[in-house]
């Protein structure tokens, strides 16, 4: 997929480089962690394509966006700042 995303200028390449696809990729780990629990909580054992399932998916996306914005992104920035400090100390 990576190779196609970088080199393909056709429909598949455009789809993989789409803004929406990129954000879903950013949120994908949180979505992976939470989606099954949300679907189970909203639908119980009856997880067909119903209104509760759609609500569970929307809540999963909302949770993933919140986690990325308020947890993952700040921690990534903290890690990068910490690495720069450690690198500057090792150069001295």
N, C-alpha and C positions, 0 to 999 in steps of 0.2 A: 504494500500500500504506500509506503513511504516513497519508493521509487516512482510510482505512478503519480503521486501527489506532486512531486518535484518536476517530473519530465513531461507528463501527459498534458497536452494543451486541448484535448478533446473534452467531451462531456464528463467523463469520469474525473479527470483532473480538475475541471471547474467545480464539480460537486465537492470534491475533497478539499478544495481551497476556498469554499464558500464560507462567509463569515459565520453563519449559523452552525455549520459543521465544526468550525474551529472552536466555537464556544462550547458546544456539546462535548468536544474532546477535552477541553479544559475541565469541565464539570464531571467528566465520566467516572472518575474514581469515587467521588461522593455518591453519584447516582448508583454505581455498582454496590456500594455499601448499604444503601438505604432502600432501594426500590422494592426488594422482595418483602421486607418488613412492612413497608407502607401498603403494598398491595394486600398483604395478609391482614393488616389492621383494618383496612377499609372494606374488604370483601369477605373476610373469613375464609372458608374453604371454597367458595364459589367464585373463582377468579376468571369469569368470562369477560367479554368485551362489553361491559356495562358502565353505567354512570359512576358507580363507586370505583371501578378500575381506572377510569379516566381521571377522576379526582385524585386517586392515589398517585398516578403518574405525574399529574400537575404538581402535587405536593412534593413529590420526589425531586422534581426539577427545582422547585422553590427552595427546598432544603439544600440541594447541591449548590445553588447560586449563593445562598447565604453563607454556607460553609466556605466556599471559595473566597468570597469577598471579605469575610470577617475572621477567618482562621487560616486557610491555606496561603493566601496572598501575603498577609502580614508576616507569617512565619517564614515564607520564602525570602522576603526582604530582610528579615532579621538574620537569617542564615547567610545571605550574601554579605551583609555588613560585618558579621562576625568573621567570615572567611577573609575579607579584606583586612580587618584588624590583625588577624593571625598571620597573614602574608606579610604585612608591613612590619610586624614584630620579628619575623624570621629573617627579614632583609637587614636588620640592624646588627 
